[in-house]
């Protein structure tokens, strides 16, 4: 199932809000095969890397499929 633009935008916003709360990408509510999961993780990752001070806390951590629950 492919999400509409509205659904994708909503997923990015939800992911961004989750990232700002400090939620890890592994708590994504969408199934692994969903395009909305990709959008949610993108929003979450953007928030985690763009928030002041977060980049220092995340320094040294690698983002890969295993720690995102994609493997």
C-alpha positions in Angstrom: 0.0 0.0 0.0 1.4 3.4 -1.0 0.5 6.3 1.2 -0.9 9.5 -0.1 1.1 12.7 0.2 -1.0 13.7 3.2 -0.3 10.3 4.9 3.5 10.6 4.1 3.6 14.2 5.4 1.8 13.2 8.6 4.2 10.3 9.1 7.2 12.7 8.7 5.7 15.1 11.2 4.9 12.3 13.7 8.5 11.0 13.4 9.9 14.5 13.9 7.8 14.9 17.1 8.9 11.5 18.3 12.6 12.5 17.6 12.2 15.7 19.6 10.8 13.7 22.5 13.9 11.6 22.3 12.2 8.4 21.1 14.5 6.1 19.1 13.6 5.1 15.5 12.9 1.6 16.7 9.5 2.7 18.2 8.1 3.5 14.7 4.4 2.5 14.7 4.4 1.5 11.0 5.1 -2.0 9.6 8.5 -2.7 8.1 7.1 -2.9 4.6 5.3 0.4 4.7 6.5 3.6 2.9 5.1 5.4 5.9 7.7 3.7 8.1 10.4 5.2 5.9 8.8 8.7 6.1 8.5 8.4 9.9 12.1 7.3 10.4 13.2 10.1 8.2 11.4 12.6 10.4 12.7 11.1 13.5 16.3 11.0 12.2 16.1 14.6 11.1 14.9 15.7 14.6 17.6 13.6 16.3 20.4 15.1 14.3 19.2 18.7 14.1 18.2 19.4 17.7 20.8 21.4 19.6 23.1 19.2 21.6 21.8 15.9 20.2 24.6 15.5 17.7 27.1 15.5 20.5 25.2 12.8 22.4 24.8 10.7 19.2 28.4 11.1 18.1 30.0 7.8 17.5 26.7 5.9 17.1 26.1 4.5 13.6 22.8 4.4 11.9 22.2 1.2 10.1 19.4 -1.2 9.3 20.0 -3.3 12.4 19.6 -0.6 14.9 16.5 0.8 13.1 14.8 -2.6 13.2 15.1 -3.0 9.4 17.1 -6.2 9.3 
